[in-house]
Amino acid sequence: MQRSVAQPAKKRWGALRRRVSAWVSALILASLAGSGLLPALAVAQEAPEKSPTLDLAPHARSAVLMDVATGQILYAKEPDKELEPASITKVMTLLLTFEAIEQGRLSFNEEVIASPHAASMGGSQIFLAPGERMRVEDLIKAVAIASANDAAVALAERIAGSEPAFVAMMNQKAQALGMKHTHFANANGLPASQHYSCAADIARMSRALLEHREVLRYTSTYEDWIRKDSKKPFQLVNTNRLVHFLPGVDGLKTGFTQQAGYCLTATKAEEVFRVVAVVMGEPNPKTRNAEVAHMLQYAFAQYQQRHLYEKGQVVKTLHLPKGQPEYVPAVAGETIALLLRRGESESGYQERIAWQSVDLPLRKGTPVGTITLLSPNGRIVSSTPLLAGADAQRAPFFTLAGRTLRHLIQFGH
């Protein structure tokens, strides 16, 4: 693209860093395989379109590899197969928790009182006692690090008043995210009738959770404590071992029940390029970890990314002839990124902006147009809404008259 060209020295340094990172990851994977923590796996380097039989997760019942910035799927195996998600369910619980915090309906320092229902949860737990008080941040730690079922329900009840009401919120959010093969029956993923999801939907809700980057502070933590200064301190150890053993992995969530098998949604970033890898129904944790590591390694070996505009960045200025002010910024509604094969040039890609009719008064955040990214052969790569970056009112009569006179004088010159 002609809009911006990276400096050659910066490109060489970035390429060197990627080669070193890939070399280190390969050594670590080989070391883990030799130690028995991960079984040995061959690394496939070929592109999916050149190898129809490419299977990065041969033992998974379902798998998806997704680019977080664009939502583009880089690899899929039975992506819409409806399966039990087990504790990966808690990705949605965390998403609604962070939304509540962002909206001011909840705070990290607020204390939540555990109900008898929350305290009755089995499986992975922090052994909440009925009536026990615990800070929201500690409950988040318990969910994100140790996959605590009781902590998840305590958060759900605080946010929605009851777990069933929270489950209704979960399903509403799933529908809004386009998760067509998902239905939740509880807040923690314990086995229940009509509780299912699929790898593609899990990738979608993982992508939504990653918009709240604060969550990575918790999901990337390998060990922590709650009740540390009390009579019953409790150590939290991350159920996602890859955050400890594979550089760059900083989330997100594991899952396991006898019915679901071993599941994982993991995320890794290198510079601006972040991906999510999801597997469901793996036979054991070693194979699950190895196949997810394999998928992540494939993504960074085969693809590179260039961010054109970050979410909220000004893309263009919108002219409002009758507005006050006359010009308002139009900002990207989502991150606009270009995903390229390694070695592929970005030249030939084009940006096109289509403005839509705007009514006054105009509120900040209102859609005002669309920016479309086109490939060299004219294929639509992405289409992203442009939003008003500021409020605008209808200009008073005398302001419009003065504006018209000024334009006439300028035209006369």
C-alpha positions as CSV (number, residue, x, y, z in Angstrom):
1,M,0.0,0.0,0.0
2,Q,1.2,3.5,-0.7
3,R,-0.2,5.1,2.5
4,S,2.7,4.2,4.6
5,V,6.0,2.4,4.1
6,A,8.0,0.8,6.9
7,Q,11.7,1.7,7.3
8,P,14.0,-0.9,5.8
9,A,16.1,-1.1,9.0
10,K,13.0,-1.6,11.1
11,K,11.9,-4.4,8.7
12,R,15.2,-6.2,9.0
13,W,15.2,-6.0,12.8
14,G,11.6,-7.3,12.9
15,A,12.5,-10.2,10.6
16,L,15.5,-11.0,12.7
17,R,13.4,-11.0,15.9
18,R,10.8,-13.3,14.2
19,R,13.5,-15.8,13.1
20,V,15.1,-15.8,16.6
21,S,11.6,-16.3,18.2
22,A,10.8,-19.2,15.9
23,W,14.2,-20.8,16.6
24,V,13.7,-20.4,20.4
25,S,10.1,-21.8,20.2
26,A,11.3,-24.8,18.1
27,L,14.0,-25.5,20.7
28,I,11.5,-25.3,23.6
29,L,9.0,-27.6,21.8
30,A,11.7,-30.1,21.2
31,S,12.9,-29.9,24.8
32,L,9.3,-30.4,26.1
33,A,8.7,-33.3,23.8
34,G,11.9,-34.9,24.9
35,S,11.0,-34.4,28.6
36,G,7.6,-36.0,28.1
37,L,5.7,-32.8,28.8
38,L,4.7,-32.7,25.1
39,P,4.7,-35.5,22.6
40,A,6.9,-35.0,19.5
41,L,5.2,-33.5,16.6
42,A,6.4,-32.6,13.1
43,V,6.1,-29.0,12.2
44,A,4.1,-28.4,9.0
45,Q,5.4,-25.4,7.1
46,E,3.2,-25.6,4.0
47,A,0.3,-23.3,3.4
48,P,-3.2,-24.7,3.8
49,E,-4.2,-24.0,0.2
50,K,-1.1,-25.9,-1.1
51,S,-1.8,-28.9,1.2
52,P,-5.5,-29.9,1.5
53,T,-4.6,-32.7,3.9
54,L,-2.9,-30.3,6.4
55,D,-4.0,-31.2,9.9
56,L,-2.4,-29.2,12.6
57,A,-4.5,-30.9,15.3
58,P,-5.0,-34.5,14.3
59,H,-6.2,-35.7,17.7
60,A,-8.7,-32.9,18.3
61,R,-12.4,-33.4,17.6
62,S,-12.6,-29.7,16.5
63,A,-10.0,-26.9,16.1
64,V,-9.7,-23.3,14.9
65,L,-6.8,-20.9,14.4
66,M,-7.9,-17.3,14.2
67,D,-6.2,-13.9,13.6
68,V,-7.5,-11.7,16.4
69,A,-7.2,-8.3,14.6
70,T,-9.3,-9.4,11.6
71,G,-11.2,-12.4,12.7
72,Q,-9.8,-14.3,9.7
73,I,-9.6,-18.1,10.2
74,L,-6.2,-19.4,9.3
75,Y,-6.9,-23.1,9.9
76,A,-10.1,-25.0,10.8
77,K,-11.1,-28.6,11.5
78,E,-14.8,-29.2,12.1
79,P,-15.1,-25.6,13.3
80,D,-18.9,-25.6,13.8
81,K,-19.2,-29.0,15.5
82,E,-21.3,-28.6,18.6
83,L,-19.4,-30.0,21.6
84,E,-19.2,-29.5,25.4
85,P,-16.9,-26.6,26.1
86,A,-16.3,-27.5,29.8
87,S,-14.5,-24.6,31.6
88,I,-13.8,-22.7,28.4
89,T,-17.3,-21.5,29.2
90,K,-15.6,-19.1,31.7
91,V,-14.3,-17.0,28.8
92,M,-17.8,-15.7,28.5
93,T,-18.1,-15.3,32.2
94,L,-14.9,-13.2,32.2
95,L,-16.1,-11.2,29.2
96,L,-19.3,-10.1,30.9
97,T,-17.3,-9.4,34.1
98,F,-14.9,-7.1,32.4
99,E,-17.8,-5.4,30.5
100,A,-19.5,-4.8,33.9
101,I,-16.3,-3.2,35.2
102,E,-15.8,-1.1,32.1
103,Q,-19.4,0.1,32.4
104,G,-19.0,1.0,36.1
105,R,-21.4,-1.6,37.3
106,L,-18.6,-3.5,39.1
107,S,-15.2,-2.6,40.5
108,F,-12.1,-4.6,41.2
109,N,-12.0,-3.7,44.9
110,E,-15.7,-4.4,45.6
111,E,-16.3,-7.3,48.0
112,V,-18.7,-10.1,46.9
113,I,-20.6,-12.2,49.4
114,A,-20.6,-15.9,48.4
115,S,-24.0,-17.5,48.4
116,P,-24.7,-21.0,49.4
117,H,-25.3,-21.8,45.8
118,A,-21.9,-20.5,44.7
119,A,-20.2,-22.3,47.5
120,S,-21.8,-25.6,46.6
121,M,-20.0,-25.9,43.2
122,G,-17.8,-28.9,42.8
123,G,-14.8,-29.6,40.5
124,S,-12.1,-26.9,40.4
125,Q,-12.8,-24.5,43.2
126,I,-11.3,-22.2,45.8
127,F,-13.6,-23.6,48.5
128,L,-15.7,-20.5,49.1
129,A,-17.7,-20.7,52.3
130,P,-21.3,-19.4,52.3
131,G,-21.2,-15.8,53.5
132,E,-17.5,-15.4,52.8
133,R,-16.5,-12.0,51.4
134,M,-13.9,-11.8,48.6
135,R,-12.8,-9.0,46.3
136,V,-13.8,-9.0,42.7
137,E,-10.2,-9.0,41.6
138,D,-9.4,-12.1,43.7
139,L,-12.5,-13.9,42.2
140,I,-11.2,-12.9,38.7
141,K,-7.8,-14.4,39.6
142,A,-9.5,-17.6,40.8
143,V,-11.4,-17.9,37.5
144,A,-8.7,-16.9,35.1
145,I,-5.8,-18.8,36.8
146,A,-7.3,-21.8,38.6
147,S,-10.6,-22.1,36.8
148,A,-12.6,-22.0,40.0
149,N,-16.2,-22.9,39.5
150,D,-17.4,-21.4,42.8
151,A,-15.7,-18.0,42.0
152,A,-17.4,-18.0,38.5
153,V,-20.8,-18.4,40.0
154,A,-20.1,-15.8,42.7
155,L,-19.3,-13.2,40.0
156,A,-22.3,-14.2,38.0
157,E,-24.7,-13.7,40.9
158,R,-23.2,-10.4,41.7
159,I,-23.5,-9.1,38.1
160,A,-27.0,-10.4,37.3
161,G,-28.6,-11.2,40.6
162,S,-28.7,-14.9,40.0
163,E,-26.9,-17.5,37.9
164,P,-29.9,-18.1,35.7
165,A,-30.2,-14.4,35.0
166,F,-26.5,-14.3,34.2
167,V,-26.8,-17.3,31.9
168,A,-29.5,-15.4,29.9
169,M,-26.9,-12.5,29.6
170,M,-24.3,-15.1,28.3
171,N,-26.7,-16.3,25.6
172,Q,-27.6,-12.8,24.6
173,K,-24.0,-11.9,24.3
174,A,-23.3,-15.1,22.3
175,Q,-26.0,-14.1,19.9
176,A,-24.6,-10.6,19.5
177,L,-21.2,-12.1,18.7
178,G,-22.6,-14.3,16.0
179,M,-22.0,-17.5,18.0
180,K,-24.6,-19.6,16.1
181,H,-23.6,-23.0,17.5
182,T,-23.5,-22.1,21.2
183,H,-25.9,-22.3,24.1
184,F,-25.0,-21.9,27.7
185,A,-26.7,-23.5,30.7
186,N,-24.4,-22.3,33.5
187,A,-21.6,-19.9,34.2
188,N,-18.8,-22.3,34.8
189,G,-19.0,-25.2,32.3
190,L,-19.9,-28.0,34.6
191,P,-21.8,-30.7,32.6
192,A,-25.4,-29.7,31.9
193,S,-28.1,-30.4,29.3
194,Q,-28.1,-27.9,26.4
195,H,-24.7,-26.6,27.2
196,Y,-22.6,-26.6,24.1
197,S,-20.3,-24.6,21.8
198,C,-17.9,-25.1,18.9
199,A,-14.3,-24.1,18.2
200,A,-15.2,-21.3,15.8
201,D,-17.6,-19.7,18.4
202,I,-15.0,-20.1,21.2
203,A,-12.5,-18.3,19.0
204,R,-15.1,-15.5,18.5
205,M,-15.7,-15.0,22.2
206,S,-12.0,-15.3,22.9
207,R,-11.4,-12.5,20.4
208,A,-14.1,-10.4,22.2
209,L,-12.5,-11.0,25.6
210,L,-9.1,-9.9,24.2
211,E,-10.6,-6.5,23.6
212,H,-10.2,-6.1,27.4
213,R,-6.4,-6.4,27.4
214,E,-6.4,-6.1,31.2
215,V,-7.6,-9.8,31.4
216,L,-4.1,-10.9,30.1
217,R,-2.6,-9.7,33.4
218,Y,-4.5,-12.5,35.1
219,T,-4.5,-15.2,32.4
220,S,-0.7,-14.9,31.9
221,T,0.0,-15.4,35.6
222,Y,1.3,-18.9,36.4
223,E,1.2,-18.7,40.2
224,D,-0.6,-16.4,42.7
225,W,-2.3,-16.5,46.0
226,I,-5.7,-15.5,47.5
227,R,-6.4,-15.2,51.2
228,K,-2.6,-14.9,51.6
229,D,-2.7,-13.1,54.9
230,S,-5.6,-15.2,56.4
231,K,-5.8,-18.5,58.3
232,K,-6.6,-20.4,55.1
233,P,-4.3,-19.1,52.3
234,F,-4.9,-20.6,48.9
235,Q,-2.3,-21.0,46.1
236,L,-3.5,-20.6,42.5
237,V,-1.7,-22.4,39.7
238,N,-2.5,-21.8,36.1
239,T,-4.3,-24.7,34.5
240,N,-2.8,-23.5,31.1
241,R,0.8,-24.8,31.3
242,L,1.7,-23.1,28.0
243,V,1.9,-19.7,29.7
244,H,4.9,-21.1,31.6
245,F,6.5,-23.3,28.9
246,L,5.9,-21.5,25.6
247,P,7.2,-17.9,25.2
248,G,4.6,-15.3,24.2
249,V,1.5,-17.3,25.3
250,D,-0.5,-15.2,27.7
251,G,-3.9,-16.8,27.9
252,L,-6.6,-17.8,27.8
253,K,-8.5,-20.8,29.2
254,T,-8.5,-24.5,29.6
255,G,-11.4,-26.9,30.0
256,F,-11.9,-30.6,30.9
257,T,-14.7,-32.9,31.8
258,Q,-15.0,-36.6,31.0
259,Q,-17.6,-35.8,28.4
260,A,-15.8,-32.8,26.8
261,G,-12.2,-34.2,26.9
262,Y,-9.3,-31.8,27.1
263,C,-10.0,-28.3,25.6
264,L,-8.0,-25.1,25.3
265,T,-8.3,-21.7,23.9
266,A,-4.8,-20.1,23.8
267,T,-3.4,-16.8,22.6
268,K,0.0,-15.6,21.6
269,A,1.3,-12.3,20.2
270,E,4.4,-11.3,18.4
271,E,4.6,-7.5,17.9
272,V,1.2,-6.5,16.6
273,F,0.2,-10.0,15.3
274,R,-2.0,-11.9,17.8
275,V,-3.7,-15.2,17.2
276,V,-6.1,-17.5,19.1
277,A,-5.8,-21.3,18.8
278,V,-8.7,-23.5,20.0
279,V,-8.9,-27.2,20.3
280,M,-11.8,-29.3,21.7
281,G,-12.0,-33.0,22.6
282,E,-8.3,-33.8,22.9
283,P,-7.4,-37.2,24.5
284,N,-5.0,-35.9,27.1
285,P,-3.3,-32.6,28.3
286,K,0.0,-33.5,26.7
287,T,-1.5,-33.9,23.2
288,R,-3.7,-30.8,23.7
289,N,-0.7,-28.6,24.6
290,A,1.4,-30.0,21.8
291,E,-1.2,-29.5,19.1
292,V,-2.0,-25.9,20.3
293,A,1.7,-25.1,20.3
294,H,1.9,-26.6,16.8
295,M,-0.9,-24.3,15.6
296,L,0.6,-21.2,17.1
297,Q,4.0,-22.0,15.6
298,Y,2.4,-22.5,12.2
299,A,0.6,-19.1,12.4
300,F,3.8,-17.1,13.0
301,A,5.8,-19.1,10.6
302,Q,3.3,-18.6,7.7
303,Y,1.8,-15.2,8.3
304,Q,2.7,-11.6,9.1
305,Q,0.5,-8.6,9.9
306,R,0.5,-4.9,9.4
307,H,-1.9,-2.7,11.5
308,L,-3.2,0.1,9.3
309,Y,-5.5,1.8,11.9
310,E,-6.0,0.9,15.5
311,K,-9.5,0.9,16.9
312,G,-10.5,4.5,17.7
313,Q,-7.8,6.0,15.5
314,V,-8.7,8.9,13.1
315,V,-9.0,7.7,9.5
316,K,-10.5,10.7,7.8
317,T,-12.2,14.0,8.5
318,L,-16.0,14.2,7.9
319,H,-17.3,17.5,6.4
320,L,-20.6,18.6,7.8
321,P,-21.7,21.7,5.8
322,K,-24.5,22.5,8.3
323,G,-22.8,21.2,11.4
324,Q,-21.2,22.8,14.4
325,P,-18.3,22.1,14.2
326,E,-18.1,21.9,10.5
327,Y,-15.5,19.1,10.6
328,V,-15.4,16.0,12.9
329,P,-13.0,13.1,12.9
330,A,-14.1,9.8,11.6
331,V,-12.5,7.0,13.6
332,A,-12.0,3.2,13.0
333,G,-14.7,1.2,14.7
334,E,-12.4,-1.8,14.9
335,T,-8.7,-2.4,14.3
336,I,-8.0,-2.5,10.6
337,A,-5.1,-4.8,9.7
338,L,-3.6,-6.4,6.7
339,L,-2.8,-10.1,7.1
340,L,-0.1,-11.3,4.6
341,R,1.7,-14.4,3.8
342,R,5.4,-14.4,4.7
343,G,7.1,-12.7,1.8
344,E,3.9,-11.3,0.3
345,S,4.1,-7.6,-0.6
346,E,1.4,-5.1,0.6
347,S,1.6,-3.1,-2.6
348,G,-1.6,-3.2,-4.7
349,Y,-3.9,-3.2,-1.7
350,Q,-6.3,-0.3,-1.7
351,E,-8.5,1.6,0.8
352,R,-11.9,2.9,-0.2
353,I,-14.2,5.0,2.0
354,A,-18.0,5.3,1.4
355,W,-19.8,8.0,3.5
356,Q,-23.4,7.5,4.5
357,S,-26.1,10.1,5.1
358,V,-25.7,11.8,8.5
359,D,-28.4,13.5,10.5
360,L,-27.8,16.4,12.9
361,P,-27.4,16.5,15.8
362,L,-24.6,13.8,15.5
363,R,-23.5,11.8,18.5
364,K,-20.0,10.5,19.1
365,G,-19.8,6.8,18.1
366,T,-22.5,7.1,15.5
367,P,-21.7,5.2,12.2
368,V,-20.8,7.7,9.5
369,G,-19.3,5.5,6.8
370,T,-17.4,2.4,5.9
371,I,-13.7,1.8,5.0
372,T,-13.2,-1.2,2.7
373,L,-9.8,-2.8,2.2
374,L,-9.4,-4.4,-1.3
375,S,-6.7,-6.9,-2.4
376,P,-4.8,-6.4,-5.7
377,N,-7.3,-8.5,-7.5
378,G,-10.2,-6.5,-6.2
379,R,-11.4,-9.0,-3.5
380,I,-12.8,-7.4,-0.4
381,V,-10.4,-8.1,2.5
382,S,-12.3,-6.3,5.2
383,S,-15.1,-3.8,5.7
384,T,-15.0,-1.7,8.8
385,P,-17.4,1.0,10.1
386,L,-16.2,4.5,10.6
387,L,-17.6,6.2,13.6
388,A,-18.0,9.9,14.5
389,G,-15.2,10.8,16.8
390,A,-17.0,13.8,18.3
391,D,-20.5,15.3,18.8
392,A,-21.9,17.8,16.3
393,Q,-24.9,20.0,16.5
394,R,-26.8,21.9,13.8
395,A,-25.1,25.2,13.3
396,P,-27.1,28.4,14.0
397,F,-28.4,30.5,11.1
398,F,-25.9,33.3,11.4
399,T,-23.0,30.7,11.6
400,L,-24.2,29.1,8.3
401,A,-24.7,32.5,6.7
402,G,-21.1,33.6,7.6
403,R,-19.8,30.2,6.4
404,T,-21.5,30.6,3.1
405,L,-20.2,34.2,2.7
406,R,-16.7,33.0,3.4
407,H,-16.9,30.2,0.8
408,L,-18.2,32.7,-1.8
409,I,-15.3,35.1,-1.1
410,Q,-12.8,32.2,-1.3
411,F,-14.4,31.0,-4.6
412,G,-14.2,34.5,-6.0
413,H,-10.5,34.6,-5.4
